[in-house]
Amino acid sequence: MTTRIAPAVRKVIQLTDAEDHLCTLLDEFTRHLQEDKNIITACRINGGWVRDKLLGMQSNDMDICLADMMGVTFAEGFVAFLSEQKDLHVHKISKIESNPDQSKHLETARTTLLGIDLDFVNLRSEEYAEDSRIPTEVKFGTPLEDALRRDLTINALFYNVHTRSVEDFTEKGLDDLQNGIIRTPLPPRETFLDDPLRVIRCVRFASRFGFEIESDLQQAAQLEIIQDSLAQKISRERVGEEIDKMMKGQDPLRSIRIINDLKLYKSIYHVPPQITNIASSTPKPHELSLRAATILNGLLSSTSEDSMSLHPTLRSYVLQEPGCKARLFLAASLYSYHGITYLDSKGKEQTLVKCAIQDGLKLGRQNHYLDGIPALYSASDLLNGVSLGQDRLKLPSERVAIGLLLRQESVHNINTGSQWASSLVFSLVCELVSASGREEAAECVQRYNALTRRVEELGLDKAVDAKPILDGQAIAHAMDEKPGPWMKAMVNRVLEWQLGHPEGTQDDCLAWLKEDKSAGRIDLEELKAATMGNKRVNPGKVASSKKVKR
């Protein structure tokens, strides 16, 4: 167990020049309201900006909380004041309507000033019904009431722009920030029943900052009533947003570990009972998802030269390609659903992995979650046990066999974010989950490293992206046939020829095609019959209707 290093928390907030100027303008405007319009209000910056500044981090987003005044009204007056009396340009105000499903319980005014993104909203207190996370009553509140309704004490701190001081109305926020504690302002059971999404936010912030979750909060998060509420009362889009942030964060493994420790897996990676009841098997133990994520983290973190070290090419691709690391960790967290299928309403086979992404998390193709993760699992099935010693990587020639394997759509396809290196890494993770010991695991790692070295030696790391040396029109002309769906199979046939003839030219390829046709090795009638009515052709089935001569 690692020893947590206490965060370096500043006692005062050091403002940038722009932040200092903004606070001065806000203070001047509130005095203008009181003196000219007899309106009394006060401005406080709250939440993430205060927390991050105290931790010595920069933040470009400010939430301005107002006493006894609506955000839109204040913002409109503020912009007019700046334009008329300060000759200062401000971006147009946008009004964000209240949207409880997106945790927006009051309308918000949004604009940008001095390069800082600003949200204006009033201090408020909220009351909730037992069966909903949408407040039954929202009204003007005091700073204390506003602080107590927030998710965490470290997110309930205020910065008073008039006194230029930090205000801790819960009397716990500053200490918790200093000591690295995740705690709710009110008793956690009450906080979570009011808004179950806060359970997931606790996980995210604990992971983001490396903080420890307070024991009462851990116990409350595991209560059946809380977990049922999390599964049933929260929009799955909001759950997906939080998981996306965790996977893209600094320590996705810790997020997955906390989810496992708090027994939140089924509530977060939710698959409806009507699906699990007809699935081909029950999910694997959730601990295996944690094991997969732990293995992935170990492969990406280790830079030592030993038998468990990942080939540098594989490691660097995952760490450098935008979004790849997050996609692999989310895929690993879904390992419990690996290999489980069901028939949808149209009788088509679907996977629980895809269902959890699409329905449980409502994550689409952003970052290639919905299309890329199922492809990773398909690739892992295809690559399972791969070794340079296998016949499937020798015939008809090593370069062609390995090249064709890497060009499989699930293994390498830019349209789904699939890349041969990330597919190899994830397939290796899946094999290591079931490895019985270090010796077997080391042998597995070395197999994948050896394949990676051979891919680079053969120049296949670049060849997998090569475009066909002949396009469909050129092929149709060479075959003296009208263009049609059959050309897809022939394009794949050309690509296979290219793998075996890396120095070949267009003329060489055309000559080969014509020779194969005249020798009867290409049966166009068979190809056309096989592809009749098919706009998409499975290259594995018809690309080699006759053996390609090499």
N, C-alpha and C positions, 0 to 999 in steps of 0.2 A: 504494500500500500504506500503510495507516494505521500510525502508531507506537503501540505498546502502552504504556499508562501503568502503571507498576509499582504493584501494590496496596499500600495502606497497612496493613501488618501490625503488630499490637501485640506488644510483647515479653512482656506478662503479660496474663492473662485477668481482666477486670473482671466480677465476679459481681454479679448482682442480689441483692436481699435474700432472695428465695425460694431462689435457687441456693446462696447462702452458708449458709442454714439447712439445706438438704438435705445439703450436704457435711458439715456439723457432725454431723447425725443419722447419716449413713453411717459417719463416723469413730467416733462413740460406740458404734454397734452392733457394729462389728468389734472394738473393745476389749472390749465385753461378751461377745462370742463367745469371745475368747481367755481372759478372766479367769474366766468362769463355766462354759464348756463345753470349754475347751482346744482350740478350733477356730481355726486361724490362716488368715486370708485377707486380701486387700487389695482396695480398690475403685478402679477407674480409669474415668473417662469417656473414651470414645473416639469417633473418627470425625468425622461431620459437625458435631456440636456444637462440638468443639474447633476445627476449621477455621473455622467461621463466627464464633465468638467472637474468634478472633485477627484476623479480617478486619473486626471491628467490627460484625458483624451479630448480630441476636438469633436465638435458636433455642429452641424450646419442647420439643424432643425430646432425651432423653438416653439413650444406651446405656451401661449400667453393666457393665463387664467385671470378673469376679471371679477371683482367683487360687485354683486348686485347690478350687473349690466350684461346684456347679451353681446356675444362676440361680433355678430354682423353689424349691429348698431355702432359699437365702439370702433370697429375697423373702418367703416365708412366715414365716420367723423375724423378718425386719425389721418386717413388719406387726404381728406379735404384740408385739414389743418396743415399738413406737410406741403401740399401744393400751394395753398394761399399764403402761408406765413413763412415757409422755409424754402420755397422754390425747389422742392425735392421731388424727383420722379419716383413713383411707386408703381409696381406692376398692378394690373387690374385685379380687383378682388373677385375671387370665385367663392360662391356659396355652396358648401357641402351640406346637403340635406341630411337630416337624422336618418340613420339606417341601423336599427338595433342588431340585425343579423351580422353586420360588419363592425359591431362594437362602437357605433356612432349613435349615441343616445340623444344628442342635441345637435342643432345645426352649428356649423363651424364656418368661420370666415378665413379664407386662405389667400396669402399674397407673398411677395418676395420684396425685401427691402435691404439695401446695402449688401446684397449677395446672400442674405439669410432667408431661409424659408420659414414663414410664420403662420401659425394657426391661432386664431382667437376664439376663446370659448369662455363661458361663465363658470365660476365655482359652483358646484352643485352637490346635492345629496340625492340619494336614490333609495327607493323601496322596491322589493321584488316579490312576486307571487311565488308560491312553492313549485309550480309546474312550469316555470318559464324563466329564462335568463334575461328577458326584456323587462326593464323596470316598469312597475305599475304607476309610479309617480316620480317625476324628476322636477326638482325645484331649486331655487337659489340656495346655496349653502355657505357655510363658513369655511375658512381654510381647514379647520380641523375635520369638519364633516367631509370635505372633498378628499382630504388625505386618507381618512379611514375607509373610503369606498374603493381605494385603489388596490391593485393586485399585490404589491410588495412594498415593504417599508422603504427599500432603497429606491423605489420609483415614486415615493410619496413626498419627496423633499421639494421645497420651494426656494426660489431665489427672488427676494423682494427687490424690485428695481428702484424703489424709492430709498430704502435704507442700505442697499447694496450688501445684503446679508443673506445667509442661508437660514431657512426656517425649517425646523423638524418638529412638526406638530404631533407626530406619533411618539416622539421621544425615543425612537428606536432606530430610525433610519441611518443616522450618522454612525452609530455604534455598529450596526449590522454591515454597513459598507466597509468600515474599518476592519471588522472581524471576519468578513467574508461569509455572511449568513444570509440565507434565503428564508424570509419570514413574512407572513401576511400581517397587515395592520390589525385586523380583527381576528378572532379565533378562526383557524383555517377551515373548519367545517362550514361555518357561516359564510365565509368568503367564497368558498367553492360552490356552495349551493346557490348563492346569488348569481354566480357566473362560472360554470364549470371549466370554461376555456382557461381560466387562471391556473388550473392544474398544469396544463401544457406550458404555459408561459413560465411557470416556476422551473420546469425542466429546462427550458431554453436558456433562461438567465443563469441558472446554476451551471450549465454547460459552458455558456459564453464566458463567464468570469471565473470559472473554477471554484465557485462558492459551494459551501455545504448547506444542505437542506435541513432546516430545523426539525427535530424529532416529531413534534406534534403535527407538523405539516405532512411529514411522511406517513404518519398513521392515518390522517384524514384523507389523503390521496388514495389510500387503499380501501376505504370504506365502500361497500357495495352500492350504497345510494349515490355516492359521488361518481363512481365509475359508470353506473347506469345513466346518470345525468349527462356525463361526458359523451357517452355513445349516442344518446337519444335527443338531447336538447340543443346541442351545438351544431351549427351548419358545418358540413364536412369541408366546405371551402376554407373556413377559418382554421380548421384542424390542419388541412393541407398546407396553408400558408405558414403555420408555425413549424411544421416538419420541414418544409423547404428551407426556412431560415436556419434550422438546426443543422441540416445536411450541408449547407453552404457555410456554416460557422467554423470557428477555429478548431473545435473538438467534437465532431459528429459522433465519435465512438462513445464519449461520455454521455451524450444525449441518449443514445441507444441503451447504454448500461443503466441509466436512471429509469428509463421507461420500463426496462426489465425488472429492476429492483422494486419499483412501485407497482408492479403488476398491471401496467397500463396498456399492455400490448393489444389486447382485444378491443379496448375502448378506442384506441387511436387508429390502429390498422384494421378498421372495422369492416367485416364482410357480413352482409345481412344473413340471418338464419335461413331464409328461404334458399340461399345459395349454398351455404355449408351443409344443409340437409340433403342436397342432391349431389354433393361433390364426390369425386372418386375415392377420396379417403379423408381422414381427419388431419388437420394441420399437425406438423411436427412440433415438438416442444419448442417454446419460444426461446429457450436458452440457446438453441442452435443458431438463431438469428444473431444473438449476441456473440456467439462463437465465430460466426462468419465475419462480423464486423471487426472483432478483435484480431482475427487473422489478417484481414485486409489492412488494418491499421499497422500491424507489425511489419507487413511486407513493404508498406510505403514509408515507414519511419526508419527502418534499419538501413544504415549506410556501411555497416561493417562487412568485411569480406569473409563470409563463412558459408556453410552449406545451405543456410536458409535465406541468403541474400538474394533479392530479386535482381534480375538483369537491369542495368542502368537505363536501357532504352525503354523498358516497360514502366519502370518507376517514374522516369522523367516525363513520359507522355501523360500519365494520369495526373501528375502534379502540375503540369504546365498547361494542359488543354483546358480552357474555361468550361466549367460545369462538369467535367468528367469525374472528379473526385466525389462530388456531391451525388452524382448519379450512381456511382459504384456503392457508396455507403447506403443509399436508400435501397438499392437492390439487395445488398447484404442483409439489411434489416428485415427484408421480406422473405428470407430463406425458409422460414417455417411453412410458407405456402408453396415452395418449390415442388414441381411435379404433380400438383393436384389440379384436376380439371373438372369441368361440369358442362352440361349442355344448356345453352341459352334457349330462349323462347322459340327460336327458329331452328332449333336442333343442331346448332353449330357449336363445336367444342371451344370452350374458353378456359383460361387459366385463372386460378385464384390470385396469382400475382397481379395480373392485369386488373382483376376486379377490385383488389385492395387499392390500387393506384387510382383507378377511374371512379369508383363509387365510394370507397372508404376515405380517400384523401382528396378526391375531386381535382387531381392534378392532371393536366392535359399534356400536350407535347412541348410545353415550355421546358427548357433544359433537357429535352428528349426523355422525360420520365415515362410517359405513357407508351411511346413507341420504342424507346431505347432499352428500357429495362426488360420487357419480355424478350427482346432480341438478345440481350445478354444471357438470359436463361436458355434460350434456344441454342445459342452458340456454345454454352457450357455443356449441353447434352451432346452436341456434335463433336466437341473437342475432348470430351472426357477420355482420359487415358492416353492422350496423344503422345507419340514417341517417334523419334527419327528412325527407330528400328522397324517400324511397322510397314507392311507391304503397301498400305494405303498412302504412304508418303514416299514410295519408291517408284510406283508404276503409273503411267508408262515411262516417266523419268522423274527424278527427284524434284527438279525445278517445276515441272508441270503439275505434279501431284500436290506439292505444298502450295503452289500458286493458286490452284483451283480451290483448295481448302480455305485459304485466306480470302478468296473472292466470293465465298458463299455469302448470301445476302445478310444472314444473321450475324456473321463474323465481321464483315466490313461493308458498311453502307453509310455514306455521308448523309443521306436523307433521314436516317434515324439516329445519327450521332454515333453509330457503331464504327469502331476502328479496330483493326486486328490486334493492336497492342492492348487496348482496354479489354477486348474479348478474351485474350489469353490470360490477363491478370484475373479476371472474374472467374474464368473456368478453373484456374489454379486454386482460387479461394474455395470454390465448391468442392474440389477434390480434397483439399486439406481439411475441410470440416469433418470428413469421415476417415481421415488418416488415423491409424491406430497408435502411432508413436513417432518420436522424432526421426528415427531412421527412415521410416516410410515417408514422412513429410519431406525430409531432405531430398530423398530420391525423386519425389514429385516435383519439387522446386527445380532441381537440376534438369529434369526432362524438359520443362518449359523454357528454362534458360538456354539449353542446347538448341531447341527449336528456334528461339529468337536469334541466336548467333547465326544459325544456318540461313535464316530468312535474310539477314543482312549480308552474309557472304554471297548469296545468290542474287542479291540486288532486288529481292522481292518486296522489300519495304517500300520501294517506290513503284514497282511494277503493278502492285495491287490497284493503284489509282490510274493506270494507263487506260487511255481511251482506245476503242477498236481502231486498228490501222486502216480498216475499210468501213465506211458507213453502209447503211441499208441500201441506198440507191446504187452504190458501186457493186455491192453483192448481187443485187437484182440484175444489173446489167451484165455481170460476169456469168450469171446463171441463165441469162436470156429469158427471164421470167418477169411477170408483173409484180410490183411490190405487194406485200401482204403480211399477215401475222407470222408467216413462216420465217420471215427475215430475222425475227428475234432469236430463234434457235441458231440461225447461221451466224449472227453476230457473236453469240457465245462460242460458237465453233471457231470463229476467227480469233477471239480472245485466247482460246486454248492454244491455237497455233502460235500466237505471239509469245506465250509463255515458253514454248519450246524453241522459239527462234528469236531471241532477244535482239539480234542484229538484223533481222529480216526487214525487207522493204515492202512497200505497197505492191510493187511489181512481182516480188517473190510470192506474196500472199495470193495475188490474183492468179498467178501461174499454178500455185498449189490447188486453189479452188477448181480451176478448169480441169486440171489433171484428175482430181478426185471425182469430178462429175463424169468425165469421159470414161473413167475406170469403173464407174458404177458404185463408188463408195459413198456417194451422196444421192439419196433417193428423195427427190423433191416431192413426188406424189405422196410418199409416206409422211414427209414433213407437213405438207399442206393438209393432209387428212388429220394428222395429230393435232394441228393447231386451228382447224376449222372452227370459226365462231369464238375463238379465244383471243381477246385483245392482249392478255398477259400470258406469257408462256413460261412454264417451269423449265428453266434451262437444264436441270438435272435429268429431266425425262426425255427431252427431244433434242438436246444439243448435239448428241452423238448418235444419230439414228444409224449411222454406219461408223465403224471404227475410224478415227482420224489417223491418217498416215503421217508419221513424223520421221 
